[in-house]
Amino acid sequence: MSAAPTLDTDRLQELSGAFSGTILEPDHDRYDEARRVHNGLIDKRPALIARCRGTADVVDAVVFARQSGLEISVRGGGHSVAGQAVTDGGLMIDLAEMKGIHVDPDARTLRAQGGVTWAELNREAALHGLATTGGVVSTTGIAGLTLGGGLGWLNGVHGLAVDNLLSVELVTAAGEVLTVSESSDPDLFWALRGGGGNFGVATWFEYRLHPLREVFGGLIVHPLDAAHDVLQAFRDLPLPDELWVVAGLVHAPDGSGAKMSALVVCHAGAVEQAERDLEPLLKLGSPVMVEVGPMPYPVVNTFFDEAYPPGALNYWKSTFLGELSDAAIDELVARFAAAGSPMSAIVVERFHGAVCRVGVSETAVPHREPGFNLGIFAEWLDPETTEENIAWARETYAAMEPHRTARRYVNYLSADDVGDAVKDAYGPNYERLLEMKRRYDPDNVFHLNHNIDPATG
Ligand SMILES: Cc1cc2nc3c(=O)[nH]c(=O)nc-3n(C[C@H](O)[C@H](O)[C@H](O)COP(=O)(O)OP(=O)(O)OC[C@H]3O[C@@H](n4cnc5c(N)ncnc54)[C@H](O)[C@@H]3O)c2cc1C
């Protein structure tokens, strides 16, 4: 939006009067902290930030924004690299203080509010020896991650986050509160399982939990000149459901800029089985570091946290590869050698197991084939190097053109991935999502997201 509408002070007073949370105007001392998101590249200034405490606050904020003609953005955990949780000149509906979590250990379910992070959710579930699929990094919000599909350490054994989602409390564009589940509204529930923030503000999520106390996890690190062998071993490893492996071309965490190849593993089965399943990786070459062993699941979820500090500058590109051919590996290694920032990484995640036993159109997430999800993650601290880091990510993505498919994971899209990128993220499910968007948000009130524009098609 170009010029922000003038705010009606009476209406604003009415909103503030009943609000349980806080309305932050630009002169409020917490405004600057609240408008910041994980990606330091994002520097937007909302006209107002509605720091909600509960569902009633969210309803009032949606109604107020619509009456005032303000663009709406929705912040869950604030982690999206695309930075669409913040609006320039509109109303940011900020769920950062909506932290309620309740576990029902007998039913093995958990309900959590939209501002919860995976670290917070894991902690409560672990009290009861339970867990569910969450993101790889524990500081990511459950809201955006789940609504986009949600891949993580337990994918092979328990599927995506959406495959464990039982219901969502949703505030619609009309300000209605719906509890959406397979039985209450199968169409909308289908759309919420992958369709991102397109359908309303999700205030509560209900998940299925699974018994899981410890996993066998850790890191195997090799020098970069072993990268080809490491990526081949990763590609060829037989994967039981219990095992999830991420291969990364990464920099040493000491800031030296040393380039390495790493395997990060998480095995949710018995220790003996984990040792057996991981043997080909543990026996490979001459690693510079092997740190694997039993650990609580919430710990494995923090492995990457330090590599993604809040406020660092991020620009990501991603796509699924058809196969991880030797030629694709060569290209990735060559491109990583050209990475300028000692924080940038190239990551490959294998899709297999439970994720791939769900049908392509059973949820809005179409990525149900075994395969390789490639992430080109440019990350840096010095704003002077922004252009070169963005160029590196774009050039690396372009270099992978002969190896990639049209498929893309919506949660890894950048703000400039528009048009076909969103269609590619939904593939055969795009048309049904468009139909749902026209039914539930025909005016595109919720458009600051990887948008399914009801006016297209
Ligand atoms: C370091 C890092 C690691 C990541 N790791 C993973 C991973 O392992 N697996 C994975 O699947 N993804 C991962 N992602 C991507 C992540 O899932 C998305 O960025 C996701 O949007 C983050 O959710 P959030 O709530 O923190 O984000 P936000 O920035 O708060 O929200 C992103 C968008 O989601 C929508 N949204 C957020 N909350 C709500 C809500 N309550 N109701 C309706 N819409 C909402 C809005 O459109 C918003 O613009 C990672 C991202 C980062 C930066």
The ligand as an SDF file (V2000), in Angstrom:
LIG
                    3D

 53 58  0  0  0  0  0  0  0  0999 V2000
   16.0040  -20.1430   10.4450 C   0  0  0  0  0  0  0  0  0  0  0  0
   14.7860  -20.7090    9.7960 C   0  0  0  0  0  0  0  0  0  0  0  0
   14.5690  -22.0680    9.8160 C   0  0  0  0  0  0  0  0  0  0  0  0
   13.4460  -22.6250    9.2180 C   0  0  0  0  0  0  0  0  0  0  0  0
   13.2480  -23.9580    9.2670 N   0  0  0  0  0  0  0  0  0  0  0  0
   12.1380  -24.5060    8.7330 C   0  0  0  0  0  0  0  0  0  0  0  0
   11.8660  -25.8850    8.8390 C   0  0  0  0  0  0  0  0  0  0  0  0
   12.6300  -26.6380    9.4060 O   0  0  0  0  0  0  0  0  0  0  0  0
   10.7340  -26.3890    8.2900 N   0  0  0  0  0  0  0  0  0  0  0  0
    9.8560  -25.5930    7.6480 C   0  0  0  0  0  0  0  0  0  0  0  0
    8.8280  -26.0970    7.1850 O   0  0  0  0  0  0  0  0  0  0  0  0
   10.0920  -24.2640    7.5200 N   0  0  0  0  0  0  0  0  0  0  0  0
   11.1930  -23.7090    8.0510 C   0  0  0  0  0  0  0  0  0  0  0  0
   11.4290  -22.3670    7.9340 N   0  0  0  0  0  0  0  0  0  0  0  0
   10.4650  -21.5640    7.1960 C   0  0  0  0  0  0  0  0  0  0  0  0
    9.3120  -21.2160    8.1120 C   0  0  0  0  0  0  0  0  0  0  0  0
    8.4410  -22.3070    8.2100 O   0  0  0  0  0  0  0  0  0  0  0  0
    8.4980  -20.0690    7.5740 C   0  0  0  0  0  0  0  0  0  0  0  0
    9.3280  -18.9430    7.4850 O   0  0  0  0  0  0  0  0  0  0  0  0
    7.2980  -19.7650    8.4500 C   0  0  0  0  0  0  0  0  0  0  0  0
    6.4920  -18.8230    7.8140 O   0  0  0  0  0  0  0  0  0  0  0  0
    7.7030  -19.2660    9.7990 C   0  0  0  0  0  0  0  0  0  0  0  0
    6.5940  -19.1590   10.6280 O   0  0  0  0  0  0  0  0  0  0  0  0
    6.5090  -17.9370   11.6580 P   0  0  0  0  0  0  0  0  0  0  0  0
    5.1860  -18.0040   12.3210 O   0  0  0  0  0  0  0  0  0  0  0  0
    7.7260  -17.9180   12.5130 O   0  0  0  0  0  0  0  0  0  0  0  0
    6.6130  -16.7470   10.6390 O   0  0  0  0  0  0  0  0  0  0  0  0
    5.9640  -15.2800   10.4720 P   0  0  0  0  0  0  0  0  0  0  0  0
    7.0210  -14.4780    9.8070 O   0  0  0  0  0  0  0  0  0  0  0  0
    5.4060  -14.7970   11.7520 O   0  0  0  0  0  0  0  0  0  0  0  0
    4.8040  -15.5660    9.4920 O   0  0  0  0  0  0  0  0  0  0  0  0
    5.0220  -15.8780    8.1500 C   0  0  0  0  0  0  0  0  0  0  0  0
    3.7200  -15.7800    7.4210 C   0  0  0  0  0  0  0  0  0  0  0  0
    2.8540  -16.8270    7.8670 O   0  0  0  0  0  0  0  0  0  0  0  0
    1.5490  -16.3420    8.0100 C   0  0  0  0  0  0  0  0  0  0  0  0
    1.1620  -16.4580    9.4210 N   0  0  0  0  0  0  0  0  0  0  0  0
    1.9710  -16.4700   10.4960 C   0  0  0  0  0  0  0  0  0  0  0  0
    1.2580  -16.6820   11.6080 N   0  0  0  0  0  0  0  0  0  0  0  0
   -0.0200  -16.7830   11.2170 C   0  0  0  0  0  0  0  0  0  0  0  0
   -1.2290  -17.0270   11.9030 C   0  0  0  0  0  0  0  0  0  0  0  0
   -1.2570  -17.2000   13.2120 N   0  0  0  0  0  0  0  0  0  0  0  0
   -2.3700  -17.0870   11.1880 N   0  0  0  0  0  0  0  0  0  0  0  0
   -2.3590  -16.9290    9.8430 C   0  0  0  0  0  0  0  0  0  0  0  0
   -1.2430  -16.7020    9.1490 N   0  0  0  0  0  0  0  0  0  0  0  0
   -0.0890  -16.6350    9.8270 C   0  0  0  0  0  0  0  0  0  0  0  0
    1.5400  -14.9130    7.5100 C   0  0  0  0  0  0  0  0  0  0  0  0
    1.2040  -14.9050    6.1360 O   0  0  0  0  0  0  0  0  0  0  0  0
    2.9710  -14.4940    7.6710 C   0  0  0  0  0  0  0  0  0  0  0  0
    3.3960  -13.5160    6.7560 O   0  0  0  0  0  0  0  0  0  0  0  0
   12.5260  -21.7790    8.5530 C   0  0  0  0  0  0  0  0  0  0  0  0
   12.7470  -20.3930    8.5220 C   0  0  0  0  0  0  0  0  0  0  0  0
   13.8680  -19.8700    9.1420 C   0  0  0  0  0  0  0  0  0  0  0  0
   14.1150  -18.3950    9.0700 C   0  0  0  0  0  0  0  0  0  0  0  0
  1  2  1  0
  2  3  1  0
  2 52  2  0
  3  4  2  0
  4  5  1  0
  4 50  1  0
  5  6  2  0
  6  7  1  0
  6 13  1  0
  7  8  2  0
  7  9  1  0
  9 10  1  0
 10 11  2  0
 10 12  1  0
 12 13  2  0
 13 14  1  0
 14 15  1  0
 14 50  1  0
 15 16  1  0
 16 17  1  0
 16 18  1  0
 18 19  1  0
 18 20  1  0
 20 21  1  0
 20 22  1  0
 22 23  1  0
 23 24  1  0
 24 25  2  0
 24 26  1  0
 24 27  1  0
 27 28  1  0
 28 29  2  0
 28 30  1  0
 28 31  1  0
 31 32  1  0
 32 33  1  0
 33 34  1  0
 33 48  1  0
 34 35  1  0
 35 36  1  0
 35 46  1  0
 36 37  1  0
 36 45  1  0
 37 38  2  0
 38 39  1  0
 39 40  1  0
 39 45  2  0
 40 41  1  0
 40 42  2  0
 42 43  1  0
 43 44  2  0
 44 45  1  0
 46 47  1  0
 46 48  1  0
 48 49  1  0
 50 51  2  0
 51 52  1  0
 52 53  1  0
M  END
$$$$
